Each structure stands twice: as C-alpha cells, then as structure tokens.
Amino acid sequence: MALKIDPALWYSIGDVARLIRQRINEQASVLGLSQGQARVINYVFYEPGLKQTELADRLEVRPISVVRLIDSLVELGAVERRTDPVDRRVFRLHLTPRGEEIRREVWPIMIEQWHVAMQGMSQQDVNRLETIIALMKDNLVDRQRAQPESVK
C-alpha cells in the first residue's frame, strides 16, 4: 500500500533544518563563528581523526568547501590537521585545546536551538522523532549506495 504523503511535509522538514541552522548561525556569530564552523568543531569532537573527505560527506559539501572551513578553524587555532600514518596524502582532523574550549562555548548554543524547536514535545515524542529521522536517513543512504556511480 502506497503511503499518502502531503508534499508540504518535505518543505517543513527543510524549513525546520534551515531555521535551526539560521538560529545557530546568529548565536554562534557572537563567538566569531559561523554555523558551519560550529558543525565542524562538533563533528571533529565526536570523531577525532576524521578525514577531510569524510567531513565533507557528513556536511554534504564539496571537498573544496570543507577545506576553506578547516583552514579558517586552523587559523583560529581550533583544529589541526595531522598526516595519516598510513597514507601521507590524507589529513586527519583533531581539535586543539582551543577547539575544545570553543566547543564548550558553542555546544550550549546548539542545544538551546534544539530545545526551542522541540518545545511542547514529550521525551517519548523526541525519541520517536529520532527513530523516524534515522530510518529516513538510512533509507536514503541505502538507496544512494545502490545506485550506479554514474547516477550519483
């Protein structure tokens, strides 16, 4: 049986993500950061040693765009590139002590925006939302992996 889906749902999902990004960008700018820089800091915090190419995939941007973000964070003294011990062409990303300090400042800003977005929801609602979003993401990633390289 085909699901009945209101097309407005897709716009709403995009709108929520965009509004959260905008609010984080506004708040992070007080710290001298962009929302993109804040995201990089959090990804590297949770995945120390992340490759630049992996970060580009996570952020859904082209590798050249992530290089600019990383360059700005290296200049801030927040992130460092370390050469991969196995493949010298690969750089792995790590937070510096300054990056960890910045993360401690920016993380509450990010959490606050999620709390604003989820006002009126119960913990059960939030848990269900996490499950649904994860399923949707898995479905899309699985479909993308199944496509021939020429279609991607």
C-alpha positions as CSV (number, residue, x, y, z in Angstrom):
1,M,0.0,0.0,0.0
2,A,1.4,3.4,-1.0
3,L,1.7,5.9,1.7
4,K,-0.2,9.2,1.5
5,I,2.3,12.0,1.9
6,D,1.5,15.6,2.0
7,P,4.2,17.4,-0.1
8,A,4.2,20.2,2.5
9,L,5.9,17.7,4.9
10,W,9.0,17.8,2.8
11,Y,9.1,21.5,2.8
12,S,8.5,21.6,6.5
13,I,11.5,19.2,7.1
14,G,13.7,21.5,5.1
15,D,12.3,24.6,6.8
16,V,13.0,23.3,10.3
17,A,16.6,22.4,9.4
18,R,17.1,25.8,7.7
19,L,15.6,27.7,10.7
20,I,17.8,25.8,13.2
21,R,20.9,26.5,11.1
22,Q,20.0,30.2,10.9
23,R,19.4,30.5,14.6
24,I,22.7,28.7,15.4
25,N,24.5,30.9,12.9
26,E,23.1,34.0,14.6
27,Q,24.1,32.8,18.1
28,A,27.5,31.4,17.0
29,S,28.4,34.7,15.3
30,V,28.6,36.3,18.8
31,L,31.5,33.9,19.4
32,G,33.0,34.8,16.0
33,L,32.0,31.5,14.4
34,S,29.7,30.5,11.6
35,Q,27.2,27.7,11.9
36,G,29.4,25.7,9.5
37,Q,32.5,26.1,11.7
38,A,30.4,25.1,14.8
39,R,29.3,21.9,13.0
40,V,32.9,21.1,12.0
41,I,34.1,21.5,15.6
42,N,31.3,19.2,16.8
43,Y,32.0,16.5,14.2
44,V,35.7,16.6,15.0
45,F,34.9,16.4,18.7
46,Y,32.8,13.3,18.3
47,E,35.1,11.7,15.6
48,P,38.7,12.7,16.4
49,G,40.9,11.7,13.4
50,L,38.1,12.3,10.9
51,K,39.4,12.6,7.3
52,Q,38.7,15.8,5.5
53,T,36.8,13.8,2.8
54,E,34.7,12.1,5.4
55,L,33.9,15.5,6.9
56,A,32.8,16.8,3.5
57,D,30.5,13.9,3.2
58,R,29.0,14.5,6.7
59,L,28.5,18.2,5.9
60,E,27.2,17.4,2.4
61,V,29.5,19.9,0.8
62,R,32.2,19.6,-1.8
63,P,35.7,18.9,-0.5
64,I,37.0,22.3,-1.5
65,S,34.3,23.9,0.6
66,V,35.3,21.9,3.7
67,V,39.0,22.9,3.1
68,R,38.0,26.5,3.5
69,L,36.1,25.8,6.7
70,I,39.0,23.8,8.1
71,D,41.5,26.5,7.0
72,S,39.5,29.1,9.0
73,L,39.5,26.8,12.1
74,V,43.2,26.1,11.8
75,E,43.8,29.9,11.6
76,L,41.7,30.2,14.8
77,G,43.8,27.6,16.4
78,A,40.8,25.4,17.0
79,V,41.6,22.4,14.6
80,E,44.8,20.8,13.5
81,R,45.5,18.6,10.5
82,R,47.6,15.5,11.1
83,T,49.1,13.4,8.4
84,D,47.6,9.9,8.3
85,P,50.4,7.5,9.4
86,V,49.3,5.0,6.6
87,D,48.6,7.4,3.7
88,R,50.6,10.7,3.8
89,R,48.2,12.2,1.3
90,V,45.4,12.0,3.8
91,F,44.9,14.5,6.6
92,R,43.1,13.6,9.8
93,L,41.4,16.3,11.9
94,H,41.8,16.9,15.6
95,L,40.6,19.6,18.0
96,T,43.3,21.6,19.8
97,P,42.8,22.7,23.4
98,R,41.4,26.0,21.9
99,G,39.0,24.0,19.8
100,E,37.8,22.1,22.8
101,E,37.3,25.4,24.6
102,I,35.3,26.8,21.7
103,R,33.2,23.6,21.6
104,R,32.3,24.1,25.3
105,E,31.1,27.6,24.4
106,V,29.2,26.7,21.2
107,W,27.6,23.4,22.3
108,P,25.0,25.1,24.6
109,I,24.0,27.4,21.8
110,M,23.3,24.4,19.6
111,I,21.4,22.5,22.3
112,E,19.3,25.6,23.1
113,Q,18.1,25.8,19.5
114,W,17.0,22.2,19.6
115,H,15.2,22.8,22.8
116,V,13.4,25.8,21.2
117,A,12.5,23.6,18.2
118,M,11.2,20.8,20.4
119,Q,9.1,22.9,22.9
120,G,5.8,21.1,23.6
121,M,7.2,17.7,22.8
122,S,7.5,14.9,25.4
123,Q,10.6,12.8,25.7
124,Q,8.6,10.0,24.0
125,D,7.9,12.4,21.1
126,V,11.6,13.2,20.8
127,N,12.7,9.6,21.0
128,R,10.2,8.7,18.2
129,L,11.3,11.6,16.1
130,E,14.9,10.5,16.4
131,T,13.9,7.0,15.3
132,I,11.9,8.2,12.4
133,I,14.6,10.6,11.2
134,A,17.3,7.9,11.5
135,L,15.1,5.5,9.5
136,M,14.5,8.1,6.7
137,K,18.2,8.8,6.6
138,D,19.1,5.1,6.4
139,N,16.6,4.6,3.6
140,L,18.0,7.4,1.6
141,V,21.6,6.4,2.2
142,D,20.9,2.8,1.3
143,R,19.2,3.9,-1.9
144,Q,22.1,6.1,-2.8
145,R,24.6,3.3,-2.2
146,A,22.6,1.0,-4.5
147,Q,22.7,3.5,-7.4
148,P,25.4,3.1,-10.1
149,E,28.2,5.6,-9.7
150,S,27.2,7.4,-12.9
151,V,23.8,8.3,-11.5
152,K,25.1,9.8,-8.2
